């Protein structure tokens, strides 16, 4: 007899044994809601897929809004419009991400035009609604060590720092906490809008101690403080498929939308 156990997994934090079921192909995450009745919306006429391989070697293709501001110099994107199909390769993209892009193209159908960052034809920008600023920080291309995300909270009565395990996502940024993002050559402190005064006061001290005590000798590394809702591209670029409007909706509504 077989005994099956249902395990609920958060999007973006799929464990290795789940990702292995895709046999080297990317996990594709479409926009448009859930699979429940009336939970889906029709696909748009223009679609943009953000393809990234994480530090755990898992590759995800996440559909994002077809805007130029969603591009990232470190990744590959597939852009499908009624008139054209493009595979855009950022300067820091990997060969594995390009292979995954070919798989996405095979599903969407059509003959793609390969585009390298900095050599985009007019039709590419036109399909995205015009050229806009996007994540182009050199740090995104020159990753020395995988980025790490920590939460700083005093809900237990004293400040506790806990690392977010696995591949982190934007959803891991707790709006009632202060988060520390370590990208090796820079450290960010992200202040959630509901973080309390103790967290806001103690987190910068913790960040400084964290950097100064690193055996790798990173004393004096810049620490940049960012408020929720005012994130620059140098910060958002570390999160796949960043959504500037994610916090516009009620948290309970976001949870319900997943199920």
N, C-alpha and C positions, 0 to 999 in steps of 0.2 A: 504494500500500500504506500501511496505517496501522500505526503502532508505538505500542502502549499501555504506559505506565509506571505501575506500582503505587506509590503513595506512602502511607506510614502516617502518620496524623495523630493527635496526642494530643487526647483529649476536652477541650474548653474552649479549645483553641488552633487552631481551624480557620482556615485562611487565607482572605482575602477572596474569592478566586476560587472557593473551595468554597462559602462562604456565599451567594455570588451565585446559585448553582444553585437555591436555595430561592425565588427570585423574590419577595422581600419577606415570605415566610412564615417563621415561627420554626423553628429546628431543635429537634425534640422529642427529648428524651433520657429514655427510660423507665427505671424501676428494674427489677431482676429479672434481671441477668446479661447474658450474651452470646447471640448467635444460633446458636452451635454446639449440637450435639445435647446434650440434658440440661443446657444452660447457662442456661436460663431458668426463672423461677419464675412462678406464676400471679399475675395482678394482684390487689391487695387490694380489698376491698369499698369502702374509703374511700381516695381518692387525692388528692394535693395536688401541683400543678404551680407551680413558682417561675419567673416570667417576668421576664427582665431584658434590656434593650438595653444593650450595652457601649459604651465610648467609641469603638469602631470602627464603631458603628451596626449591629452584628450582634445579632440577637435570638435568645435560647435559652430554651426551656421545659424545665426540668429537674424530673423527678419526685423529690420528697423525702418523708420520712416525714410522715404527716398529724398533726403535732403543732403546737400554737400557737407553740411556741418557735422554729419555723422561719420564721415570718413576718418580713418586713422592710419598714419604713416607706417605703423608696425604690422598691418594686416592686409588681407585680401578681401575684396568686395565683388559681388556679382550684381550687376544692375540690369534689370529687364524692363523695357518699355515697349509700347505697342510697335514702335519703329525699329528698335535695336536691342542688342544684347552685348554687354561689356563685361570683361573680367579686368578689374583694376588691381594692380599690384603696387602696394605701398613699398617705400624704399627699404623697410625693415622686415618685409614679409618673408615667410619661409617656403621652401619647396613643398613641404607637406600641406601647407595651406593652399597652394596652387593646385595640387592634386585634388584636394577636397572641392575646390571651385569647379573643376571639370565635372565632378560628380553632380554638383548642383545644376550646372548647365545641362547635363544629360537629362535631368528631371524637368527643367523648365522648357527645354527644346529650343532649337535655333542655332545659328552659326555665330559664335562669339567673336568679338573684336578684342584683342589683348591690348590693354592700356597700362603703361608704366607711369608712376607718379611723376608729375612735372611735364608729361608729354600728352596731356589729355586733349582730344579733339573737341571742337565746339559742341558737337552733338552730345557728348558725354555730360558737359555742364548743363546743357539745355534740358536733358532728361531729368536732371536733379533740381530743376527750377532755378538754376544760376549758380555761379561760383561763390562760395562762402568760406570763411575761416574754419579750419578743422584741426584735429590733433596732429601737430607736426613736430612735437618736441624731440630733439635728437636722443634724449634719454629713453624714449620709447623704443628706439631702434638698437640702442647699445646697452642691453640688459646684462649687468654683471652677475647679479643674483636674482632669483625670483622675488617679486614684491611680496610683502607680508602685511597683513591687516590685523590690528589689535583693537579691542574695545576697552574703554576706561569707564568704570561704573562704580558708584558707591551705594548701590541698592542694598548691600548686606550690612551697611553701617560704616564700612571703611572702603577706601579706594582699592578696587581689584582690577588687574589688567589681564585680559584673556585673549589669546590669539584665535582668530577665526580659522578653523581647520580647512584644509583642502583648497579648492579654487573658489576664491571669494567673488561676490557679485555686488552690484549696487544695493540690492535688498539687504545686505549684511550691515549697511550703514544704519545703525540704530539712532533714530531721531531724538531719543531721550538720553543719549550718551555722548561722550567725546571719543572719536575714533583716531587711531594712529596708523598712518600708512607709511611703511618703510620701503622706498624704492632704491635703496642702497646709497645713491649719491644725493638723496634728498629725503627729508622726513616731513610729512604733512600732518597737521592736527586738524581734524574736521569736527566742527562744533555743531552738534544737532540742535535744532531749534528748541527742543524741550529739555536740553541738558541743564542740570542744576548748577548753582554757583560753586559748590564744592568741587564738582567735576571740572568746571571751567578753570578753577584756580589751581587745582592739583595736577591736572593733565600736562600742562607745559613743564612743570618740574620733573614729572615722570619721563617725559620725552627727552629732556636734557640729560637726565641720569642714564637713560637707555642708550643714548648716543655716546656720551662721555665714557661709559664703562665698557664699551664694545672692545674686545681684545684685538679686533682688526684695526684699531687706531682711527676711529672716525670722530674723535673729539672736535667739537666746533662745527660740525656739519650743520648747514642751514636747516632751521625748522620753520615751516610756513604754516600759519594759522589760516583756516578757511571756514567761513560760515556756510551752513546749509543754504542752498539756493544761489550761492555766489561762487560756484566751483569753476576754476579756470581749466582750459584744455590740458594743461600740464598735469592736472589731477584726474579729470574724467577719462583721459586716455588710457588709464590703467584698468578701467572697467569695461568689459565688452558690452556693446549695445546700451551705452549710457542713455537714460531717458530723463531729460530735464523737467518733464512734467509728472514724473512718477509720484511725487509727494503731493500733487494737487488733489488727489482723491483721498477719501477716508481710508485709513489702514484696514478696517474691517471689510470694506468693499474690495480692496485688493486681495485679501485672503479668500473671500468668497469667490472671486473671479477665477482663482486657481483650480477650484474644485467643482 
